[in-house]
Amino acid sequence: MNNVIQASLLQFALSKTKDPLCILDKAGRVVQENAAFAALLANGPKAGTAHFDDFGLTDVRNHRMDWNDWFAASKTESPLTQRLGIKQQYGVRFHQTEAYYYNDAHGEFVCLLVKPRTPEEYADEVDEEHLMQVVDEFPTLMCAWDDLGNFRFWNRECERVFGYPKAEIVGNPDGMAYLYPDPGERAKIMSKWGKRQQVSRIRDWELEVTCKDGSKRIISWTIQYDSESFMGFHTWGIGVDVTDKVQARKVLEINEKRYNIISKATNDAVWDWDLLTNDLFWNDGITNLFGHPDEQIEKCIDWWENNIHPEDRERVASRIHDFVERGQDFWWDEYRFRRQDDSYAFVYDKGHIIKDPEGKPVRMIGGILDITERKVYEQNLVLKNHQIAEYVFHNSHRVRAPLARLMGLAQLLAEHHPDVSESKEMIEKIRAAADEIEHLTRAVSNIML
């Protein structure tokens, strides 16, 4: 039988076979295929240019099939019956396959026959294809990898966030280098990636990803590995863009550091009151100023109110709550605050009210300053002033009595010796001195009284 007749018969046999079938030579090239096989790989390479590796055949553990190993197994165990995954439009589909080895004068060949799916398998495939479409449209980053860390699935949210279309990422061995261009960082990722089968799941793995436009995004990945494939893949990644959250967290950490530095640099007892929960937090000043140990300080507003002097408590508490209810920006007050030894310190307390975007007070931050020394000084000064006033009041009368007598004597001299020039001059001097003393006495009395 000549080659032309043999090729015609082979083509006829291929056309009559309803199941997908192709013939590969020893090098793994596709030399013949029927219409059913071409339809199975509608988006794949055609016969004459296709190679075994283009089928993306994987075993049930999603391990890529090696042509040389598969050819040797087909030659040794013919027919070789296996359940293999074949790369198709929405991922890998599993089919029951049979491989028949044969040789002739033209060389060695393997005939790959794909068996019809059972109704159950077909139903699973339809559901899986629908699920794949849902995952592709899902508003969460979702991708899948093969054992080498190459992307095999890349949904539209990945395209939107990272800017790379499926065609540039899926199957591209440089895909990881696009997203993580720093070799050192990429090596750390791949090292952890290599251990995924040991832990089966990696949660909240925050990584900085470089997008196609050069911008950076922080993605929190959950990596799921399973020995049983899901939609043809064993390893899936679910990502959430947490860039804004991480940046807000960094700002909060910076502010917290500043707050701690300020708290340590001041002698005030700095407090932070959560108006939504009534939790109240203090810095070390509450202990340094008033002696209250940390284990005895209750983190609530009631503890603060209970340590205000009973005579000041109602006034201060009602005033601060009134300020909060009215949405004022600042509050201040002076009162007496209990120390650990049950004595009381005079304090000046001031707080700033923080509001949410709707203008509702949500937090209040302030500080207590111990003004006991100033208050004691003021009280002592008032007492001394009072004592001086009493002294002046009592002694001003004692001064005025002899002064009145002196002025009376001057008047008598003036009446009895009106013509004596020397006496007249002396009397005028006495009167002037008496008037000056009277004026000074009244001035001191007016000041002190």
C-alpha positions in Angstrom: 0.0 0.0 0.0 1.6 3.3 -1.1 1.8 6.3 1.1 -1.0 8.2 -0.7 -3.5 5.4 -0.1 -2.4 4.9 3.4 -2.8 8.7 4.2 -6.2 8.7 2.6 -7.4 5.7 4.6 -6.1 7.3 7.8 -7.9 10.6 7.0 -11.1 8.6 6.2 -10.8 6.8 9.6 -10.2 10.1 11.4 -13.3 11.7 9.8 -15.5 8.8 10.8 -14.4 8.8 14.4 -16.8 11.0 16.4 -14.6 11.2 19.5 -11.7 13.7 19.5 -8.6 12.0 18.2 -5.2 13.1 17.1 -1.9 11.5 16.0 1.5 12.6 17.3 4.9 11.7 16.0 7.9 10.7 18.1 8.9 14.4 18.5 5.5 15.2 19.9 4.2 17.1 16.8 0.5 16.7 15.8 0.5 15.2 12.3 -3.2 14.4 12.1 -6.4 15.4 14.0 -10.1 15.0 13.3 -12.8 17.7 13.5 -13.9 16.7 17.0 -10.3 17.2 18.3 -10.0 20.5 16.5 -13.3 21.7 18.1 -12.0 20.6 21.5 -9.1 22.9 21.0 -11.0 25.6 19.2 -8.8 28.4 20.5 -5.6 26.4 20.3 -2.9 25.7 17.7 -3.8 23.7 14.6 -2.3 20.4 13.3 1.0 20.8 11.5 2.1 23.5 13.9 0.8 22.1 17.2 2.9 20.2 19.7 2.0 18.0 22.6 3.1 20.8 25.0 0.5 23.2 23.5 -2.4 21.0 24.9 -1.4 21.9 28.5 -2.1 18.4 29.6 -2.0 17.9 33.3 -2.7 14.9 35.5 -5.3 14.9 38.3 -2.8 16.6 40.6 -2.4 19.4 38.1 1.1 18.4 37.3 2.1 19.3 33.8 2.7 16.2 31.6 6.1 15.8 30.1 6.1 14.6 26.4 9.1 12.2 26.7 7.7 10.6 29.9 4.2 10.3 28.4 5.5 8.9 25.1 7.6 6.3 27.0 4.6 5.3 29.1 2.3 5.1 26.1 4.9 2.8 24.4 5.2 0.6 27.4 1.6 0.4 28.4 -0.6 0.6 25.3 -3.4 1.5 25.5 -2.5 4.0 28.3 -5.7 5.0 30.0 -5.7 8.2 32.0 -7.8 11.1 33.2 -6.1 14.2 31.9 -6.8 17.9 32.0 -6.8 19.7 28.7 -6.3 23.5 28.5 -9.4 25.1 27.1 -11.0 28.6 26.9 -11.9 29.0 30.6 -9.2 26.8 32.1 -8.4 23.1 32.3 -11.1 20.5 31.6 -10.6 16.9 32.6 -11.3 14.1 30.2 -10.8 10.3 30.1 -8.1 9.6 27.5 -6.6 6.6 25.8 -3.1 6.6 24.2 -2.2 3.9 21.6 1.3 3.4 20.5 2.1 2.1 17.0 5.0 2.2 14.5 5.4 1.7 10.8 7.9 2.5 8.1 7.4 6.2 8.6 8.3 6.1 12.3 6.8 5.8 15.8 3.4 7.4 16.6 0.9 7.8 19.4 -2.8 8.1 18.8 -4.5 10.1 21.5 -8.2 9.4 21.9 -10.4 11.5 24.1 -13.4 9.5 25.4 -16.9 11.0 25.5 -17.9 12.5 28.9 -20.5 10.8 31.0 -23.7 12.9 31.8 -22.3 13.5 35.2 -19.0 14.7 33.9 -20.7 16.9 31.4 -23.0 18.4 34.1 -19.9 19.1 36.2 -18.2 20.7 33.3 -21.1 22.9 32.5 -21.3 24.0 36.1 -17.6 24.5 36.3 -17.6 26.6 33.2 -20.4 28.8 34.6 -18.5 29.1 37.8 -15.4 30.1 36.0 -17.3 32.9 34.3 -18.6 34.0 37.6 -15.1 34.0 39.1 -13.8 35.9 36.1 -16.4 38.7 36.7 -16.1 38.6 40.6 -15.2 42.0 42.1 -12.3 40.5 44.0 -8.8 39.8 42.8 -8.6 36.1 41.9 -5.9 34.2 40.2 -4.4 30.7 40.0 -0.9 29.3 39.6 0.8 26.1 38.3 3.5 24.3 40.3 6.2 26.7 38.8 4.4 29.8 40.1 3.2 30.8 36.6 -0.2 32.4 36.4 -2.9 30.1 34.9 -6.0 32.2 35.7 -6.3 36.0 35.9 -9.8 37.5 36.4 -11.0 40.9 35.2 -10.5 42.5 38.6 -6.8 41.6 38.4 -6.8 43.2 34.9 -8.5 46.4 36.3 -6.3 46.8 39.4 -2.9 45.8 38.0 -3.4 46.9 34.4 -2.1 43.7 32.8 -4.5 41.8 30.5 -4.8 38.1 30.6 -2.8 37.7 27.5 0.3 39.3 29.1 0.1 37.4 32.4 -1.4 33.9 31.9 1.3 31.4 31.0 4.0 34.1 31.0 7.0 32.9 33.0 7.9 36.5 33.6 4.5 37.3 35.1 5.8 37.3 38.7 8.7 39.6 37.7 6.2 42.1 36.3 4.3 42.3 39.6 7.4 42.0 41.9 10.3 43.4 39.9 12.8 43.5 42.9 14.7 40.2 42.7 15.3 40.0 46.4 11.7 40.5 47.3 10.6 38.1 44.6 13.0 35.4 46.0 11.4 35.8 49.4 8.0 35.4 47.9 8.9 32.3 45.9 10.6 30.8 49.0 7.4 31.2 51.0 5.4 30.1 47.9 7.4 26.9 47.8 6.1 26.0 51.3 2.5 26.5 50.5 1.8 22.7 50.2 3.0 22.3 53.8 0.5 24.8 55.3 -2.3 24.5 52.7 -3.3 28.1 53.3 -1.5 31.5 53.7 -3.8 34.2 55.1 -3.4 38.0 55.1 -0.1 38.0 53.2 0.4 41.7 52.4 2.6 42.4 49.4 3.4 45.5 47.5 2.6 44.9 43.8 3.9 47.0 40.9 1.2 47.8 38.4 1.7 48.2 34.7 1.7 52.0 34.9 4.4 51.9 37.6 2.1 52.7 40.5 2.3 50.6 43.7 -0.6 48.8 45.4 -0.7 46.8 48.6 -2.6 43.6 48.2 -3.6 41.3 51.1 -3.4 37.8 49.6 -5.0 34.6 50.8 -3.3 31.6 49.1 -5.2 28.4 49.1 -3.6 25.1 48.1 -5.4 21.8 47.8 -4.4 18.4 46.6 -7.7 18.2 44.8 -8.0 20.7 42.0 -10.7 23.3 41.9 -11.7 24.2 38.3 -8.5 22.5 37.1 -6.1 24.3 39.5 -4.6 23.4 42.8 -3.4 26.8 44.0 -5.6 29.8 44.1 -5.0 33.4 45.2 -7.7 35.7 46.5 -6.6 39.3 46.9 -8.0 42.4 48.5 -6.6 45.9 47.7 -5.7 47.3 51.1 -3.6 50.2 49.9 -5.7 52.9 51.4 -6.1 50.9 54.6 -2.4 50.4 55.0 -1.6 54.1 54.3 -4.2 55.1 56.9 -2.7 52.6 59.3 0.8 54.1 58.7 -0.6 57.6 59.4 -2.2 56.3 62.5 1.0 54.7 63.7 2.9 58.0 63.1 0.3 59.9 65.0 0.5 57.4 67.8 4.2 57.8 68.0 3.9 61.5 68.1 1.2 61.2 70.8 3.5 59.0 72.9 6.4 61.3 72.5 4.3 64.3 73.5 2.9 62.4 76.4 6.4 61.6 77.7 7.7 65.1 77.1 4.9 66.9 79.1 4.3 66.9 82.8 0.6 66.8 82.3 -1.6 63.8 82.8 -2.7 63.4 79.2 -6.1 61.6 78.6 -8.0 60.2 75.6 -11.8 59.8 76.0 -13.7 57.6 73.5 -17.1 59.3 73.5 -18.8 56.3 71.9 -17.7 53.7 74.4 -16.8 56.0 77.4 -13.4 54.3 77.6 -10.7 56.7 79.0 -7.0 56.1 78.5 -4.1 57.9 80.4 -0.5 58.5 79.9 2.1 58.0 82.6 1.4 61.5 83.9 -1.6 60.2 85.9 0.8 58.2 88.0 3.6 60.7 88.1 1.4 63.6 89.2 -1.1 61.9 91.5 0.5 58.6 92.4 -2.2 56.2 91.1 -0.6 52.9 90.0 -1.6 51.6 86.6 -3.3 48.5 87.9 -5.7 50.7 90.0 -6.7 53.0 87.1 -9.9 52.0 85.6 -10.1 52.8 81.9 -13.5 54.5 82.0 -14.9 58.0 82.5 -16.5 57.0 85.8 -13.1 56.5 87.5 -12.1 60.0 86.7 -15.4 61.5 88.0 -15.2 59.4 91.2 -11.8 60.9 92.0 -13.0 64.5 91.7 -13.5 66.2 95.1 -17.2 65.7 96.2 -17.8 69.4 96.4 -16.6 69.9 92.8 -17.8 66.6 91.2 -21.4 67.5 90.1 -20.4 70.9 88.7 -17.4 69.6 86.7 -19.1 66.4 85.4 -22.3 68.2 84.3 -20.3 70.9 82.6 -18.1 68.6 80.6 -21.1 66.5 79.4 -22.9 69.7 78.5 -20.0 70.8 76.4 -20.0 67.4 74.6 -23.8 67.5 74.0 -23.6 71.0 72.6 -20.7 70.0 70.3 -18.3 72.6 71.6 -14.7 72.5 70.4 -12.9 73.1 73.7 -13.7 72.5 77.4 -11.8 73.6 80.5 -12.3 73.7 84.2 -10.5 73.9 87.6 -11.3 71.5 90.4 -9.7 69.3 93.0 -8.5 65.8 92.1 -7.8 63.0 94.6 -4.2 61.7 94.9 -3.4 58.1 95.8 -2.8 59.2 99.5 -6.4 60.6 99.6 -5.1 64.2 99.6 -6.4 66.6 96.9 -4.5 68.5 94.2 -5.8 71.6 92.6 -5.8 71.0 88.8 -6.5 72.9 85.6 -8.0 70.5 83.0 -8.5 71.3 79.3 -9.8 69.1 76.5 -10.3 69.3 72.7 -13.4 67.6 71.2 -12.9 65.6 67.9 -15.8 65.2 65.6 -16.6 62.7 62.7 -17.4 64.0 59.2 -21.0 64.5 60.2 -20.0 66.8 63.0 -20.8 64.3 65.8 -18.4 64.4 68.8 -16.6 61.0 68.9 -13.4 61.6 70.9 -11.9 64.1 73.3 -8.2 64.5 74.1 -6.9 66.7 76.9 -4.5 67.1 79.8 -4.6 67.8 83.5 -2.1 70.3 84.9 -1.4 70.3 88.7 -1.7 73.9 89.9 -1.6 73.2 93.6 1.4 75.4 94.3 -0.1 78.3 92.5 -3.4 77.9 94.3 -1.7 77.7 97.7 0.3 80.8 96.8 -2.8 82.6 95.8 -4.6 81.6 99.0 -1.6 82.7 101.1 -1.5 86.0 99.3 -5.2 86.6 99.9 -4.8 85.8 103.6 -1.8 88.2 103.9 -3.7 90.9 102.1 -6.6 90.4 104.5 -4.3 90.6 107.5 -2.7 93.8 106.2 -6.1 95.3 105.5 -7.2 94.6 109.0 -4.0 96.1 110.4 -4.4 99.2 108.3 -8.0 99.6 109.3 -7.3 99.4 113.0 -4.1 101.5 112.9 -5.5 104.2 110.7 -7.8 105.3 113.6 -4.8 105.3 115.9 -3.0 107.6 113.5 -5.9 109.9 113.0 -6.6 110.5 116.7 -3.3 112.2 117.5 -3.4 113.9 114.1 -6.7 115.4 115.0 -5.2 116.7 118.3 -2.2 118.1 116.5 -4.5 120.0 114.0 -6.6 121.3 117.0 -3.5 122.7 118.7 -2.5 124.4 115.4 -5.9 126.0 115.3 -5.6 127.3 118.9 -2.2 128.8 118.2 -3.6 130.5 115.2 -6.5 132.0 117.2 -4.5 133.2 120.2 -1.4 134.5 118.3 -2.6 135.7 115.0 -0.1 138.6 114.6 3.1 136.8 115.5 4.8 136.1 112.2 7.0 133.2 113.4 4.0 131.5 115.0 2.0 132.0 111.9 4.6 130.4 109.8 5.0 127.4 112.2 1.3 126.9 112.3 1.1 126.7 108.5 3.8 124.1 108.4 2.0 122.0 111.1 -1.2 122.2 109.1 0.5 121.1 105.9 2.2 118.1 107.5 -1.1 117.1 109.1 -2.9 117.3 105.8 -0.3 115.2 104.1 -0.5 112.6 106.8 -4.3 112.6 106.6 -4.1 112.2 102.8 -1.6 109.2 103.0 -3.7 107.5 105.7 -6.9 107.7 103.6 -5.0 106.5 100.5 -3.6 103.4 102.2 -7.0 102.7 103.7 -8.7 102.9 100.3 -6.2 100.5 98.8 -6.3 97.8 101.4 -10.0 98.1 102.2 
